[in-house]
Amino acid sequence: MKFNQARSSMKAMSPEKLAALNESLATAERKLLNAQGLPRRPWVQHTLYAPGWFTGYGVKTLPGVREALEDGRYPEAKEQLVIVSNALDTEAAYIDKVASQIGQ
C-alpha cells in the first residue's frame, strides 16, 4: 500500500534515483528465499513457488506447506508455514522501506 502511494512521486525522480530504486526492487524477491531450502530439497529455496516433488517442472505454490500437508506431515507443514509467514513479513517490510525512500 505504501509503495502504491509513493509511486506518484516517482515521476519526479532523477534517472540515477530511478536506477537505484529499480535495483532495490530487483532484489526484493530474494527476501522470499529460505537459505535452508525445502525439506528433502535444500537446493530449492523459494518459499512461494517451486517445481513440485512429483510434477517435474510443474509449479506448486507454497511448496513446503503444500507438500507436507499432502503427505500428512503436519508438524512439518506448521514449520513451513512459519517460514513462509516470516518471508512475507520480511518482504513487506522491505517494500515499505523502499517506498519510504522514494520521496527522499
Beta strands, then each sheet from edge to edge (+ up, - down):
strand 1: 49-51
strand 2: 59-61
sheet 1: 1+ 2-
end
